[in-house]
Amino acid sequence: MKKIAVLGSTGSIGTQTLNVIRENPEKYEVSALSCRSSAPLLAEQIEEFHPACAATGDQETARKLAERFPETRFVWGPQGLAEIAAEAEYDILLNALVGMSGLVPTYNAVSAGRTVALANKETLVAGGELICRTQKKTGARILPVDSEHSAIFQCLKGYEKSQVEKILLTASGGPFRGKTTEELRSVTLAEALDHPRWKMGSKITIDSATLMNKGFEVIEAKWLFDLKPEQIEVVVHPESIVHSMVQYCDGAVMAQLGVPDMAIPISFALEYPHRLRNAQQRLDLKKTGSLTFEEPDVRTFRCLQFAYDALRAGKTYCTALNAANEVAVGAFLGGKIAFCDITDCLDEVMQRHRPSEDADLEELMRVDAQTRKTAESILEV
Ligand code: MG
């Protein structure tokens, strides 16, 4: 029986993880759950899975739930998440938190040499260098849950890393694929939230519309698979059937295909190094029709270029890019700025950033906080 701690259990990846656990009660049990603000759903989950520990966004919610569920120990806030990651009993910490809030829990788990199934890509965007440095010391394992990275992980199985020439990271292109910069100026929040292929949380859906999500995935791939930026190529593939590919030194390309369903990468991470039988819909290529591939438009969707630039510049550029993006996307979701303001803000922040070298966790948090202020002043929010 594997014990799974699910951080961000009321979000999109969290609930899909619990679906996988629910279908396999003989294999998995839930040892911890957490939510930021969806307390009613968290209460339902506690009732069903009886975790030993649960975290809420604030102390008052934790207190109320503790009265209702005396068997569960409640913690709250960022400190609560950090504590679960460091001390709770689990075999796998599934980190499905949104944004920078995922960094400390991942860091704590990795510092303790434990196993993390990582759906929170911001962890590696903001702190990839620190996390990998720590992981090398402790021997902790990070299993990717992001569908593209799970695909690459699957395509790498059984091969030597030295034989990899490059990886081909597929991108759906988001809801605005093919639009010009001029057309993007008038897009609405509702249009940006209407992703053609994947049903996801609001932050990542906006990141998909700007292609920042793909940029972050380039950075994530660099750290997960120890690659150079020039070994990571983005290919737009609107059908989202090929989840990513690995090209080897003899020119052979291995791809992982499947219906766009997060149950597959989640199951692969939970059951690694084996595969989990499931009853999900199967890919039927005869009905899929043609699969198409094209070059990404980095002149229009500049966020993707920013990610490569930040990765090449190193130091704390990626940390700053992530912080500014969280502020800008939050402002766009709140109806305070236009879609193109997100990109313009990131551009400005990257130019103003004063990087620091060999940042530890404290320094990364400082850069994050300072960059948020810069982004807020640029956007006047
Ligand atoms: Mg992805």
Residues whose N, C-alpha, C, O or C-beta is under 5 A from the ligand:
A	BS01	MG	D146 S147 E148
